[in-house]
Amino acid sequence: MKYILLFTCLIPCLAFNKAHFIDITDDFTIDRFEAVKNFILKHGNTQTYRNFDNNNPHYKIDNTDIYLNAETGQKNMNNNPDLSDFNEITIHSSSGRYYTIRIVRVGDHRKRNISIPGKMKENRVYLINDYGSVSAAIKKDVLNYLLKIEAKLSVH
């Protein structure tokens, strides 16, 4: 009986997790992702923000922290740019929420050291919300944070 209950609880949870991301490539292109990533690597510092890894490339704008995450996860525990590229930009908003922008580059599905969640397609950029589905308001807020970063790009 316990196993049946566990199984029935897992089905809705798995379905719920799949709704945590949306494709935002039309709003935030691959080139824009790469430009923001390169800006953070060049002008930022490093800061650990989670127990998963250390020394994430970091940049702070106003009350918002922006981090990069290595595409190979814990295989590059110290986020060394010489060991792997970065496929996530995580925004820690002033409200305390974390939102992640994830790029899936061409060829990523063939790379064994990169985990790609759900049914993400190559050559696309996604907004991930681990707290639930991605609403229009969340998308707008995250795109505004990215615009602030891009404004800094044009200054440098």
Sequence and secondary structure as in RCSB ss.txt:
>XXXX:A:sequence
MKYILLFTCLIPCLAFNKAHFIDITDDFTIDRFEAVKNFILKHGNTQTYRNFDNNNPHYKIDNTDIYLNAETGQK
NMNNNPDLSDFNEITIHSSSGRYYTIRIVRVGDHRKRNISIPGKMKENRVYLINDYGSVSAAIKKDVLNYLLKIE
AKLSVH
>XXXX:A:secstr
 HHHHHHHHHHHHHHHHHTTEEE TTTS HHHHHHHHHHHHHH EEE  SSS S EEEEEETTEEEEEEETTGGG
GTT  TTT  EEEEEEE TTS EEEEEEE TTGGG TT    TT  TTEEEEE TTS   HHHHHHHHHHHHHHH
HHHHH 
